[in-house]
Amino acid sequence: MIERSPFFDAVTYAVMLVGMVFVLVPFWITFVAGSQSLQEVSQVPIALWPSSHLFDNLQEAWMRADLGPKMVNSFIVAVGVTVGKIVLAAMSAFAIVFFNFRGRMFCFWLIFATLMLPLEVRIVPTYSIAANALQPFQFILDSLGLTGLVEMLSGIRIGLEWNLLNSYPGLILPLVATATGTFLYRQFFMTIPDELVEASKMDGAGPLRFFWEVLIPLSRTNMLALATIMFVSSWNQYLWPLLITTDRANFGTVVMQLKSLIPMPNGTPDWNVTMAGALIIMLPPLLVVAFMQRWFVRGLISNDK
């Protein structure tokens, strides 16, 4: 038990105040710069109080970077990745916890080990698979000699190909696997009482019914907390969309499009427009975090069943 004292209360509030300053100052500077004119933002030192050009800069950034379609693309990708991560994580954790099969812990630790492999490490093989998602099946057919056999008998050579480049499936599917989500769901599912499982079996509930009607409602707060994390992470993805899309006009995302607002070395240093574009791009994840804050905290600390 931790005893409260005025000294430790003061230290706690001081630490929180310092952390709040470090978090809010960059946002404040972005907001201030986005509200200033070209002359004001070019002053040294920059003024730390907002000006009256915010809406003009927002409109200029929106039109110059064509942010409307890019916002739609980012929303589709973020929602698709979030839903995919939640579904895949819940199903994999359900299989690991409630099905007794050989190697289930090996599968879990194999999934958990992928936490040490960020996207940048596996970017080349992931891109290779995205260029032809059926390449592993083609490799199996070639290794078994089935491709040559079919070609010899029918004169037709099997060539499996599914190109995911410049497509929404290519932007979404390689990102839906999540070791973090599987770990969080597993930890929660392990707290489910055995009596609840036995009662469901006595009521005639099969595995899918138990999963859908019992586990999913109980894990709602965990699901919302995970959705908040994954939405923000998916919205801020830059490297994978940059690599997989060459048709930026139709499949570009807003984080990629922010680069078009950065002033050129020999161009006009209109950083006010750039900061206004950054405000537009950061608004959706900020709204999601603000709206989901209550469920996010409950999902991380709640143990209610």
N, C-alpha and C positions, 0 to 999 in steps of 0.2 A: 504494500500500500504506500502511495506517495503522499506525503504530507505537504499541504499548501503553506506557503509563507509569502509575505510581501516581497522579499528579495527575489525569490524564484519567479514569482508572478511578473515582476518588473523585467527580469531577464528574458522571460518568454515573450512578453509583449515587444520588447526591444528587438529580439531576433525576428519576430513576425513582421515588425515594421520595416526592418532592413530588407527582408525578403520581398515585401510588397513594393518597396521602392525600386529594387532591381527588376521586378517584373513589369511595373507600370511605366517606368521612365521611357523605355523604348517605344511603347504604344503612344505615350503622350507626344514624344518627339515626332513620330510618324504622323499623328493627327495634326500637330501644329504645322509641320512642313507641308502637309497636304492642303492646308487652308490658306497658304500664303501665295503671293504673286512671285513671278520670276525674280524680280528685283529683291524682294524680301527674303526669299530662300537662299539667295546668293550672298547675303550679308555675312560677314564674319566678325563676331560670333553670331550665330543664328538666334533670332528672337524666340523666346520660350512661351509666347502667348499667341493664341490663335488669331488669324486674320479673317477677312471676309470673302475669300475666293474659293471656299471649299467646294461649293456646288459647281462652279465653273470648272475646277480641276477634275472633279468626279466625272462630269460630262465629257471633258476632253479625253480622259483616260479610257472611259467606256467606249467612245467612238474610235479612238486611235488603235486600241488593242482588240477591237471587235469582241468585247467580253461577253456579250449576250449568248451567242452559240457556245462559247468556251465554258461559261457557267453551267449550261445545260449538260455538256459533256462531262464536266467534273462531277456534277450531281449524279449523273447516271453511273459513273465509275465508282464514286464513293458509296452510293447506296448498294450497288451490285457487289462490291467487295465486302462491305459490312454484312450484308445478308448472307453471302457465301461463307464468310468466316464464322459467323454464329452457327449456321446450320452444320457445317462440317465439323466445327469444334464440339458442338453438342453431341453429334452422332458418334464421333470417335471416342469422346470421353464416356459416353453411355456404353459403348462396346467394351472398353477397357475395364470399367468398374463393375458392370452387371453381368458380363459373360465370362465364364470361367473356361478359358482355353489356354493351351500351351503357348508360351511366348508372349502373353499379353503385356507383361512388365517389360519385356525386351522391346516390344512395339512402342510402349509409352516412353521409355528412355531414349529410344531412337528418335521419336518425335521431339522429345524435350531437348535432345542434343542439337536440333536445328536452330535453337535460340542463339547458338554461337556462330551461325552461318547467316549473316545479313544478306540482303539482296545483292549488294555489290560483289560479294564473293561468288555467288552462283549466277551472275548475270549472263555469262556466255552460254552455259548449257541451257539456261531458261530461254534465252533468245533462240537457240537452235531448235528447241522443242516448239516454240511459238511459230517459227517459220514453217514447221511441218509437224502438227500435233500428232499425226499418225506415224511418225518416224519410228517409235519403239515397236509398233506392231509390224511395220515393214521389216525391221531388223529381225524380229522373231520368225517371220515367214522366210526370210532369206537364210537364216541360220538353220532352220529345219529342212531347207531344200524344197519347200513347197512352191516357192516362186518359180524355180526352174522346172519342177514337175508339171505345174499347170501350163507353163509356156510350152513345154515339150508336147503335152497332150492336146492342147487347144490352140496353140500359136498365139495366145494372149498373155502378155506379161502383166502381172499384178503390180500396180504402182499406187500405193496409198498416199494421199496428200491432203492435208487440211491446213491451209495458210491462215494464221491468226493475226498477221501483221495488218495494221491499219483497220482494226475492227474493235468493237466493244468487247467481244469475248477475249480477244488478245490482251486488252487492257485490264480485264477483270480476273479471268481464270488463273493466271500464274500467281496472283496475289491472295487467293482465298485460303490457302493453307496457313494455319497459325498455331504455333506451339503454345503461345501465350494463352489463347482461348481454350485450347485443350486442357492445359494445366489448371486454369481457373475452374472450368467445368468439372474436371476430375476431383479437385479438392472439395467442391460443393457436393457432388454426388456421393462422395465417401461419407458425408455427414448424414445422409438419408438413413433413418432407422431401418433395421432389418424387418421389424414388425410391419412397417408400411409396405415393404416388398411382399411379405407373406400374405398380408391382407389383400393386396391386389391380385395375387395368384388365386386366393380363395374365392374372390369375386369373379374369377374367370377372365381376368385381363391378361392379354398376351403381351409380349415385349413392346410392340409398337403402340398398343393402347396405353400401357403403363408409361411409356416415354412421352406420349402426346398429352395424356389427360392428367398425369401426376407430376412428372418431372418438369415439364415445360412450365406449367403454372407456378410451381415452387421456385423455379430458377428465373423468374421474371426480372427481379432486381439485378441479378447477376448478368442477365442478358442485356439489360439496358445499360449497365455500366460498361460492359464489353463493347456494345454498339457505339457508345460515346467515344471510347478510345480508338476504335477501328475507323470510325467515320473521319475523325480528325486526321488520323494517320493516312488514310486513303486520299483525302482531299489534298494533303500536302505532298503527295507523291510527285517527284520530278524526274528522277533518273529513268524509271521504267517507261513512262509515257514518252519521254524524249527519245528513247532508244527504239521503241517499237512503232512509232508513228512517223511516217514521212509525209502523209497527207495531213498537214497541220491545219488546213482550212476546215476540214470536216471532223477530225478526231483530236485536235489539240485541246489541252486543258488550260485552265486559267493560270496555274502556277508556271507552266511553260510560257504562257503568253506574257507574263510579267517582264520577261527579258526584252520584249519589243518596246517596252516603255523606258528602259534604261537609256540615258543619253549616250549618243555616240561620242568617241573621243574628240572629233572635230565638229560636233553638232552643238545645238543649244542646250546648256545644262539645266533643263527644266525638271529638276528633281521634285518640284512640287506636284507635277503630274504623275511622276513615278510613285510618290508616296500616296497620292490619292488612289491610284490603281491598287496599291498594296492594301489600303483600307477596304476597298471593295472585295478583294480576294479573301481577306481574313474575316470578313463579316459572317459568312455562313457557319464556319466552325465555331466562332465565338457565340453565335446564337444557339447552336446545338449544345455547347457546353453550359451556357447559362440556363437553358431550358431543362437540361438533363442533370443539372448539378445535384438535385435532391436524390434522384434515383442512383446517380453515380456513386455518391457517398454511401448510400444504404447498401448498394450492391457489393461494395468493398468490405464493409464492416458488419453487415447484418448476418445473424446466425438463426433467424427465425425460421421455423418450419411450419 
